[in-house]
Amino acid sequence: MAELITYRDAVARAMAQEMRRDPTVHFLGEDVAAAGGVFKATKGLLDEFGPVRVRDTPISEEAILGAAMGAAMTGLRPVAEIMFSDFLATCWDIVAVEIAKSRYMTDGQVSFPLVIRTANGGGLRFGAQHSQAVENWAMMIPGLKVVAPSTPRDVVGLLAAAIRDPDPVMFFEQKSLYPTKGEVPDGEIIDELGVASTVRGGSDVTVVALASMVPKALAAAEELDGLGIQAEVIDLRSLVPLDAATVIESVKRTSRLVTVEENPRLCGWGAEIVSLVAEECFWHLDGPLTRVTTPHIPLASSDSLEDEMLPSVERIVEAVQKVVQ
């Protein structure tokens, strides 16, 4: 059996699944306990697991991640929430220099099984300082795993896998997806990190997307189908580990690639995908490798301006038509 739940409710379900299974899983962050999180993604956890395992913290990202790092070093499996991914900038030293490096620098004597959950990306009119898509920040740091689900089902399976992983995992929840719904099977769900999903088959072009760009890519594929173009859509699901093999095999069949990413154009993850495909599939290509991105400017809070800046179904359809023709 399966139930229809929201992306935000899937977060709480995954957390509860893992906290019931493993008493070493603890949760901390700003307003995550009594308030259930600013996006209401962790409602009910305090009632079930109590204030020792579900803790509200001061407004200090450095304190939250410092505590999580210490907890992981001493045998717990903490899940720490950074309310907006933009605020990772205030504690990036702890993430990129300490958490990401310490297992390597101790020759594996100390492990860091922790998850940093954060609300990422635009679409909700929060303006330039609360709408950034920063998964590419984390992707470039050795020692971090990077996950970004697009559906409630994947939220549950991937968050469970992240919590069980022996390494630090950055878990990016696209905030505009919180109210969206999807079917989630009953019972325990556990996925494998680093496995992409081909969510729509096609023969003419490969479209690679992540998080909130996946439903847009699927909507574009539906529109393209009416134009006689069969687009294969791949949901990467995680950036580190990266399932390059699924993308490469798809491009070898379709001979064309379009990436759709919310990151600003300069140094976005799509550039890495394009680079890999250029190296591995050059002689299979029948068209230019194309990226659909957000422009390299801060996001506006104006409805019309933000919509213009973020990748849209129309821009994806236009890019695919250009590549195919």
N, C-alpha and C positions, 0 to 999 in steps of 0.2 A: 504494500500500500504506500501511497505518497500523499503528502499534504501540500497545499498551496500556502507558502509563507513569504514574507518580505525579506529582502536582502538584509535589513537591519535585524529582524528577528532571527535570521540564520546565524548572525554573529553570536547572539546569546545562546542559541542552541548548541553551537560548536563549543563554546566555552563551557557550558554546563556538561556536555558529553565528556569532555576531557577532565574537568574538575571532579566529576563523580568517579571517573576511572582511576585517577592518580591524585592522591592527597598532597603531592608536592607541587601541584599547579596552583599558583597564587596570582592575583590580579590587582594591579594598582594603577592609579591615574587621577587626574582632576575630575571631580564630580562623577566618577564611574559607579559609585556605590549607591548612596541614597537617591541620587537624581537619575540613576540609570544611564548616565552618559549624556552629553549635550545633544547627541543625535538619537538618544533613547535606544541604543544598540545593545545595552547591557542590563536592561530592566530585569528584575527578578533574581539576579545573581546574589545580591546581598542577602535577600530573604532566605535563600536556600543554603548558602555557604558561610554566612556570617562575616563579621567585621575583621576577623583575623586573616581570612583568605581573600576578602574583597575590600580594598582599602582606598579611601579618598586621600589624596595627597595635597600639599600646598601647591600654589601656582608656580612651579619651578620644574622645568623640563630637565635641568641638570640633576636635581634631586631625584626625580622619578627614575631616570635611567641609571644614575649612580646606585640607587637602591636595588634596581633590577639586576645590575651587573654583580653586585655583592651577593645577592640572593642566589644567582645562578652559580657563582663560584663555590658556594657553600652547600649545594645539594638540592636547591629548589628549582622549579621550572616556572619562572615568573613570566607573566604576560603584562607588558607595560603599555599604556595608551598615551600617545601624544595627540592631543585633541585635534589639531590641524597639522597637516604634514609640513606646512610652511614653518612651524615652530621647531622643526628638527634643526633649523639653522642655529638655534640658541644652544643646542647641546650636541652639535656635530662632532666636537672633539671626543666626547664619550663614545659616540657611535663609530666613527671612522678611525680613530686612533687607538682607543682602548678596547671596546667590545670586539671589533673586527680583527684586531691583531693579537690579542693576548693568548689565545689558544696556540697559535703558531709560535709565539715568542717563548712560551713555556714548554715547547716540545710536546704538547698534548697533556701535560701534567694537570692543567686546569681547563675545564670545559665550560662552555657558555650556552647552555640550552635555554635560550630566552627568545621571546617574540616581542617585537615592537609593532603594535597595531596603530594605524593612523588614518584619519579621513583625508583623502587626497583629491585634488583636481577641482575643476570648475563646474559651471552649470547651475549654480544656486545664487548667483548675483552677490557674492560675498566680497568682491573686489580683489585688487591686486595682491594684498597681503594675506588673504585667506582662501585663495583659489588656485594656487600653483599645483601643477602636476610634477612631482619631484622624484618619481621612481628612477629616473636616469641618474640622479645624484647617487642613489644607493647602488645602482648597477655597476658603477665604476670602482667601487671599493672592494678590494680582495678581502675575503673572509666573511662577507655578508651574503645571505640568500635573499632573493627578492621575489615576492609573490603579489599578484594583483588579480583577484577573481572578478568575473563578470556576471555570475548568476548566484542565487541563493544556494543552490546545490553545491556549487564550487566553493562558496564561502565556508560551508560546513566541512567538506572534505579536505580542502587545502589548509584551513586554519587548524584542524585536528592534526594534519601532517606536520605543520609548522611547529606546533606545540611539542610534538613527539621528537622532533629533529634534534640532534646533538649540537647543532651550530646555531648561531644567532640568525633570526629570520626577520626581515622587514616585511610587514603585511599591510599592503596599501588597499584600503577600502574606498572606492570611488563614491564620494558623498552624494552625488546626484542619483546613484543607484539605490540608496537606502529604501525608498518607498516602493521600488519595483518588486514584482512577485514572480515566483517560479515554483515548480514542483520539487519537493525534496522527499526522498524515500524515507520510510520509517526505519528505525534501528540505527546502529552505529555506522557512521560513514567515515572512511579514511582514504585519502588519495595519496598519490606519489608526487612529490615536487619534481619539476623539470619535465613534465609530460604535457605537451600541447594537445589541443582537441580540434579536430576538423569538424566544425559545426555545420558546414554545408559543403556538399561536393560540387565540383564544376570542372570544366575542361579548358576554358579559354584564358583564365587569369587567376592567379593566387592573390588573395587579399588577406593580409596578416594584421590582426588588431589585438587590443588589450583592454580589459575593464570596460568602461562606458563606450568605447569605440566599437566593441563587438556588436551590440544591438544596432548601431548605426551601419556597420558594415553589412549585417544581415538584411537590413531594410534596403540598402543600396543594391544588394544582390537580387532581391525580389524585383526591384525596378529594372535592373539590367536584364533580368530574365525576359521581361516584356519587350526588350530591345534586341533579343536574340543573342545575348552574351551570357555565358554560363560562368559565374564567378565561384571559385572555391574559397571559403572563408575559414581561416585558422585562428582560433583563440589561443594565444601563447600561454596564458594562465600564469606562467612564471618567467622572469627574465634571467634569474640565476637560481638553479641551473637553467640553461636555455636549450630547448628542444630544437636545435638547428636541423636535425635529421628530418623531422616531419616537414619543415619548411622547404628544405632542399629537394626532397623527393617530390613534393607538390609542384615546385617550380620546374623541375625536369619534365613533368607531364604537361603543364600548362604553358610553359615557355614565357610567362610574363609575371611580374610581381608589382603589387601596390601595397605599401604599408600605411596604416592609419593609426596615428598616435596623437595623444593630447599634449605631449611635451612641446615646448617651443622648438622651432626647427633646428637651431644650432645644437649639435651634440645629442639629439634625441636618440632613443633606442632603435628607431627605424634605420638610422644610419649604420648601426652595427649589423642589422639584418641584411641591408643592401650590400654591405661590404662582404659578408659571408657568401651571399648568393653570387656576387660578381666573381669571387674566387673559385667557387665550386661548380657554378652552372653557366659560365660565360658562353660556352658553345651551344647551350640549349636555348638561349634567349632569342626571342623574336621581337622584342620591344624594349624600350628604356625602363630601367628600374626607377620607380616613382614613389615619392613620399607625400602623403597628405598629413599636414601638421598644423599646429597653432603658430602664428607668426612669432618672431622673436621680439615680442613686446609684452609688457605687463598686461594682464587681463583687466578689462574694464568691468565696472559693476553695473553699467547700463544694460538692460535686457537686450536691446537690439545690437549693441556693440559686442557684448559677450557672444551672442549667437553668431555674429559675423566672424568672430575670431576663431572659435572652436570649429574643428572639422565637422562638416554636416553631411547628410545623405547626398545632397546635391553636389557637393564638392567631390565626394567619393565617386559618384556616378560619372561626373565629368572627367576625373582623372583616369578611371578605368576605360572609358570610351576612347580617350586620347591614346592610351597605351595599346589598346586592341586595334585601333584603326591605323 
